[in-house]
């Protein structure tokens, strides 16, 4: 598979502040790739460096094999959709979509034809003659997407474009964005701090923290097999339990859980000593006698499921999720319960 973007040891400094520390990653052609992390992790800075809005202090960025360090933003075969759509309020929808083609001096008939095709793709043909103020937030976002796609960029950069939308609209737009990427075959690089957005849309995800890439993988790889505490804690919900590794043999570790219980788990280079274990809340079940003993503090109704907040014998807090079903017994606060951990669900982490 062809590589669309290759980032080699990219460093970005602002005076004596380093925003990116030697980032290296490869994004494949026709891939929906997401840069995910908390505010200040460097994800938007990296996106702006690809776009050409920020210089690379050290390292290089290659686009389809070409070093683009000396290319001005308007000469790079990329386009950007920002968090704020920046539509021209005095222009009609179709003129907004055609604006980039006009700047490229595309003939009027050709650019209006292309703009009409893009509006049809985002299901807004009936709104071509309206002004942006006459559209909803979701419709404005689709106009911004159509405008960015009209010049046929090789790579489309999306900087948190869903953050201004309400929950229902964000959920609907996730499906539309992924479908749009598959239909066009364009490489999408998407920036977000929202884990659910990343998990539902991405072919692969790069989890970032403090200017470093912590892990790159598919949504399932990152969720099921986080490489360290940061990734485990940032992606979804998890229980991080302090454990003592007693022995390691043939890729398996014997660990002591809080309260003295022992468990066999997969090891990935961890040695004997103190570590942390990640167990997802949905990967545990209530049982008479289990790997862990806990006392229920609270049960929170969440609609699709119930969150049980408990504490282990040593006071360590623990969360688990129970499906919202009449077939699932829900323990009352104060009840002592046993918790069974699904085989392979406990993940020993590097700190």
C-alpha positions as CSV (number, residue, x, y, z in Angstrom):
1,X,0.0,0.0,0.0
2,X,1.3,3.5,-0.9
3,X,2.3,5.8,1.9
4,X,0.5,9.2,1.6
5,X,2.3,11.0,4.5
6,X,5.6,10.1,6.1
7,X,6.8,12.0,9.1
8,X,10.4,11.5,10.1
9,X,11.7,12.6,13.5
10,X,9.6,15.8,13.4
11,X,10.4,18.4,16.1
12,X,8.6,21.7,16.7
13,X,10.0,24.3,19.0
14,X,8.5,27.7,20.0
15,X,11.5,29.4,21.6
16,X,12.5,27.2,24.5
17,X,9.3,25.3,24.5
18,X,9.2,22.0,22.6
19,X,5.7,21.1,21.3
20,X,6.7,18.0,19.4
21,X,9.6,15.6,20.3
22,X,10.9,13.6,17.3
23,X,7.5,12.3,16.0
24,X,7.7,9.6,13.4
25,X,4.7,8.0,11.8
26,X,3.4,6.9,8.4
27,X,-0.1,7.4,7.0
28,X,-1.2,5.2,4.2
29,X,-3.0,6.4,1.0
30,X,-6.8,6.1,1.3
31,X,-6.6,5.8,5.1
32,X,-8.8,7.4,7.7
33,X,-6.0,8.3,10.2
34,X,-6.7,10.0,13.5
35,X,-4.4,12.0,15.8
36,X,-5.9,11.6,19.2
37,X,-4.9,13.2,22.5
38,X,-5.8,15.7,25.2
39,X,-5.4,19.5,24.7
40,X,-1.8,20.6,24.4
41,X,-0.5,17.2,23.2
42,X,0.7,18.5,19.9
43,X,-1.8,16.9,17.5
44,X,-3.0,20.2,16.0
45,X,0.6,21.4,15.7
46,X,1.5,18.3,13.7
47,X,-1.6,18.8,11.5
48,X,-0.6,22.4,10.8
49,X,2.9,21.3,10.0
50,X,1.5,18.9,7.3
51,X,-0.6,21.8,6.0
52,X,2.3,24.2,5.9
53,X,1.0,26.6,8.4
54,X,3.8,25.8,10.8
55,X,7.5,25.2,10.0
56,X,9.3,22.0,10.9
57,X,12.1,22.8,13.4
58,X,13.9,19.5,12.8
59,X,13.1,16.3,10.8
60,X,11.0,16.2,7.7
61,X,7.5,15.6,6.3
62,X,7.1,13.7,3.0
63,X,3.9,13.7,0.9
64,X,3.7,10.7,-1.5
65,X,7.5,10.5,-1.3
66,X,8.2,14.2,-1.8
67,X,9.8,16.4,0.9
68,X,7.3,19.3,1.3
69,X,9.3,21.5,3.7
70,X,9.8,24.2,1.1
71,X,6.3,24.1,-0.4
72,X,4.0,27.0,0.5
73,X,0.6,25.9,1.9
74,X,-1.2,26.8,-1.3
75,X,1.2,24.6,-3.3
76,X,0.6,21.5,-1.3
77,X,-1.9,19.0,-2.6
78,X,-3.8,19.1,0.8
79,X,-6.8,20.9,2.1
80,X,-8.0,21.7,5.6
81,X,-11.4,21.7,7.3
82,X,-11.1,23.7,10.5
83,X,-13.1,23.7,13.7
84,X,-14.8,26.9,12.7
85,X,-15.9,26.5,9.1
86,X,-15.1,30.1,8.0
87,X,-17.7,30.1,5.2
88,X,-18.1,33.4,3.3
89,X,-21.4,34.8,4.7
90,X,-22.2,36.9,1.6
91,X,-21.7,34.0,-0.8
92,X,-24.2,31.3,-1.7
93,X,-23.5,27.8,-0.8
94,X,-22.5,26.8,-4.3
95,X,-20.2,29.9,-4.6
96,X,-18.6,28.9,-1.3
97,X,-17.9,25.4,-2.6
98,X,-16.5,26.8,-5.9
99,X,-14.3,29.4,-4.3
100,X,-11.1,27.3,-4.1
101,X,-11.5,26.4,-7.8
102,X,-11.9,30.1,-8.7
103,X,-8.6,30.8,-7.0
104,X,-7.1,28.1,-9.1
105,X,-8.5,29.9,-12.1
106,X,-10.7,27.0,-13.2
107,X,-13.2,28.1,-15.8
108,X,-16.6,29.2,-14.5
109,X,-18.7,26.4,-16.1
110,X,-16.2,23.7,-14.9
111,X,-16.0,25.0,-11.4
112,X,-19.8,25.3,-11.0
113,X,-20.2,21.8,-12.4
114,X,-17.6,20.5,-9.9
115,X,-19.2,22.4,-7.0
116,X,-22.6,20.9,-7.9
117,X,-21.1,17.4,-7.9
118,X,-19.6,18.1,-4.4
119,X,-22.9,19.4,-3.1
120,X,-24.7,16.3,-4.4
121,X,-22.1,14.1,-2.6
122,X,-22.8,15.8,0.8
123,X,-26.6,15.8,0.1
124,X,-27.0,19.6,-0.1
125,X,-27.9,20.1,-3.8
126,X,-31.2,21.6,-2.7
127,X,-29.4,24.3,-0.7
128,X,-27.1,25.5,-3.4
129,X,-28.5,29.0,-3.6
130,X,-28.9,29.6,0.2
131,X,-26.6,31.7,2.3
132,X,-24.6,30.0,5.1
133,X,-26.7,31.8,7.8
134,X,-29.7,30.0,6.4
135,X,-28.2,26.5,7.2
136,X,-27.9,24.5,10.3
137,X,-24.5,23.8,12.0
138,X,-24.4,20.3,10.4
139,X,-25.2,21.7,7.0
140,X,-22.5,24.3,7.3
141,X,-20.0,21.7,8.2
142,X,-20.9,19.7,5.1
143,X,-20.5,22.8,2.9
144,X,-17.0,23.3,4.4
145,X,-16.3,19.6,3.6
146,X,-17.5,20.0,0.0
147,X,-15.4,23.2,-0.4
148,X,-12.3,21.4,0.8
149,X,-12.9,18.4,-1.4
150,X,-13.8,20.3,-4.6
151,X,-10.1,20.9,-5.7
152,X,-9.5,17.1,-5.3
153,X,-6.8,17.2,-2.7
154,X,-4.7,14.1,-2.2
155,X,-4.9,14.5,1.6
156,X,-7.7,16.2,3.6
157,X,-6.8,17.5,7.0
158,X,-9.7,17.9,9.6
159,X,-9.0,19.8,12.8
160,X,-11.7,18.9,15.3
161,X,-14.5,19.7,12.8
162,X,-17.3,18.1,14.9
163,X,-16.6,19.8,18.2
164,X,-19.2,22.6,17.7
165,X,-22.0,20.2,16.9
166,X,-24.5,18.7,19.4
167,X,-24.2,15.1,20.4
168,X,-26.8,13.6,18.0
169,X,-25.4,15.6,15.1
170,X,-21.8,14.6,15.9
171,X,-22.9,10.9,16.0
172,X,-24.6,11.2,12.6
173,X,-21.6,13.2,11.1
174,X,-19.2,10.5,12.1
175,X,-20.9,8.0,9.9
176,X,-21.1,10.5,7.0
177,X,-17.4,11.4,7.3
178,X,-16.3,7.8,7.2
179,X,-18.6,7.1,4.2
180,X,-17.3,10.2,2.5
181,X,-13.7,9.2,2.9
182,X,-14.5,5.7,1.5
183,X,-16.4,7.2,-1.4
184,X,-13.7,9.7,-2.4
185,X,-10.7,7.5,-1.7
186,X,-8.9,10.5,-0.3
187,X,-6.6,10.2,2.7
188,X,-8.2,11.8,5.8
189,X,-6.1,12.9,8.7
190,X,-8.5,13.8,11.6
191,X,-7.6,15.5,14.8
192,X,-9.7,15.1,17.9
193,X,-9.6,14.8,21.7
194,X,-12.8,12.7,21.6
195,X,-12.0,9.0,22.1
196,X,-15.4,7.8,20.8
197,X,-14.9,9.8,17.5
198,X,-11.5,8.2,17.0
199,X,-12.7,4.6,17.8
200,X,-15.8,4.8,15.5
201,X,-14.2,6.3,12.4
202,X,-10.5,5.5,12.2
203,X,-8.7,2.9,10.2
204,X,-5.7,3.6,12.6
205,X,-5.2,6.0,15.5
206,X,-2.0,7.7,16.9
207,X,-2.5,8.4,20.6
208,X,-0.4,11.5,21.6
209,X,0.6,13.0,24.9
210,X,3.0,15.8,25.7
211,X,4.4,16.0,22.2
212,X,5.1,12.2,21.9
213,X,3.3,9.5,20.0
214,X,2.4,6.9,22.7
215,X,0.9,4.2,20.5
216,X,-0.3,3.6,16.9
217,X,-2.8,1.0,16.0
218,X,-6.3,0.1,15.0
219,X,-9.2,1.0,17.4
220,X,-9.4,-2.5,18.6
221,X,-5.6,-2.8,19.2
222,X,-5.4,0.4,21.2
223,X,-8.5,-0.3,23.3
224,X,-7.8,-4.0,23.9
225,X,-4.0,-3.9,24.1
226,X,-2.8,-0.4,25.4
227,X,1.0,-0.3,25.8
228,X,1.1,2.0,28.9
229,X,-0.9,3.6,31.6
230,X,-1.6,6.8,29.7
231,X,-3.2,5.0,26.7
232,X,-5.2,2.6,28.9
233,X,-6.6,5.5,31.0
234,X,-7.2,7.9,28.1
235,X,-9.0,5.4,25.7
236,X,-12.4,4.6,27.2
237,X,-12.8,3.6,30.8
238,X,-10.6,1.2,32.7
239,X,-9.6,0.1,36.1
240,X,-5.9,0.6,36.9
241,X,-4.9,-1.7,39.7
242,X,-1.5,-1.7,41.4
243,X,0.0,-5.2,41.3
244,X,3.2,-7.0,42.2
245,X,4.7,-9.2,39.5
246,X,5.9,-12.3,41.3
247,X,7.3,-14.2,38.3
248,X,7.5,-14.1,34.5
249,X,7.9,-17.2,32.3
250,X,7.1,-17.9,28.7
251,X,5.3,-14.6,28.2
252,X,3.0,-15.1,31.3
253,X,3.3,-13.2,34.6
254,X,1.9,-14.2,38.0
255,X,0.7,-11.1,39.8
256,X,-0.7,-10.4,43.2
257,X,-3.8,-8.3,43.1
258,X,-5.0,-5.9,45.9
259,X,-6.2,-8.1,48.7
260,X,-3.7,-10.8,48.0
261,X,-5.4,-12.6,45.2
262,X,-3.1,-14.0,42.4
263,X,-3.8,-14.0,38.7
264,X,-2.0,-15.2,35.6
265,X,-1.7,-12.5,32.9
266,X,0.1,-11.9,29.6
267,X,3.4,-10.1,30.0
268,X,5.0,-7.9,27.3
269,X,8.5,-7.3,28.6
270,X,7.6,-6.4,32.2
271,X,9.8,-7.7,34.9
272,X,9.4,-8.7,38.5
273,X,8.3,-5.8,40.7
274,X,5.5,-3.2,41.0
275,X,3.3,-2.5,37.9
276,X,-0.3,-1.7,37.0
277,X,-3.0,-3.9,35.6
278,X,-5.7,-2.6,33.3
279,X,-9.1,-4.3,33.4
280,X,-12.0,-2.8,31.3
281,X,-15.3,-2.5,33.3
282,X,-17.2,-4.6,30.8
283,X,-14.8,-7.4,31.0
284,X,-15.7,-8.5,34.6
285,X,-18.7,-10.4,35.8
286,X,-20.4,-10.8,39.2
287,X,-19.9,-14.2,40.8
288,X,-20.1,-15.9,44.2
289,X,-16.4,-16.4,44.3
290,X,-14.1,-14.6,41.9
291,X,-10.6,-13.2,41.2
292,X,-11.5,-10.2,43.3
293,X,-13.7,-9.5,46.3
294,X,-15.4,-6.1,46.6
295,X,-18.1,-4.1,48.4
296,X,-20.7,-2.2,46.2
297,X,-20.8,1.5,47.0
298,X,-23.2,2.8,44.3
299,X,-25.1,1.7,41.2
300,X,-25.6,4.3,38.5
301,X,-28.2,3.9,35.8
302,X,-26.9,4.8,32.3
303,X,-29.7,3.5,30.0
304,X,-27.9,0.9,28.0
305,X,-26.1,-0.4,31.0
306,X,-25.5,0.1,34.7
307,X,-22.2,1.3,36.3
308,X,-21.4,-0.5,39.5
309,X,-18.9,1.5,41.7
310,X,-17.3,-0.8,44.2
311,X,-14.1,-0.9,46.3
312,X,-11.8,-3.8,46.9
313,X,-10.8,-5.1,50.4
314,X,-7.9,-2.6,50.6
315,X,-10.1,0.3,49.6
316,X,-9.0,0.4,45.9
317,X,-12.0,1.7,43.8
318,X,-13.3,-0.5,41.0
319,X,-15.9,0.1,38.3
320,X,-17.7,-2.5,36.3
321,X,-20.5,-2.4,33.7
322,X,-23.6,-4.6,33.7
323,X,-25.9,-4.8,30.7
324,X,-29.3,-3.3,31.3
325,X,-31.4,-6.4,31.2
326,X,-33.9,-8.2,33.5
327,X,-31.7,-11.2,33.2
328,X,-28.8,-9.5,35.0
329,X,-29.0,-9.2,38.8
330,X,-27.9,-5.8,40.1
331,X,-26.3,-5.8,43.5
332,X,-27.5,-3.4,46.2
333,X,-25.1,-0.8,47.8
334,X,-23.3,-2.4,50.7
335,X,-23.4,-5.9,49.3
336,X,-20.2,-7.9,49.2
337,X,-19.6,-9.5,45.7
338,X,-17.1,-11.6,43.9
339,X,-15.7,-10.4,40.5
340,X,-14.5,-12.8,37.8
341,X,-12.1,-11.3,35.2
342,X,-12.6,-12.6,31.7
343,X,-9.7,-14.7,30.3
344,X,-7.2,-12.4,28.6
345,X,-9.0,-9.3,29.8
346,X,-6.3,-8.2,32.3
347,X,-3.5,-6.2,30.7
348,X,-0.2,-5.7,32.4
349,X,1.1,-2.3,31.6
350,X,4.4,-0.5,31.3
351,X,4.4,2.7,33.4
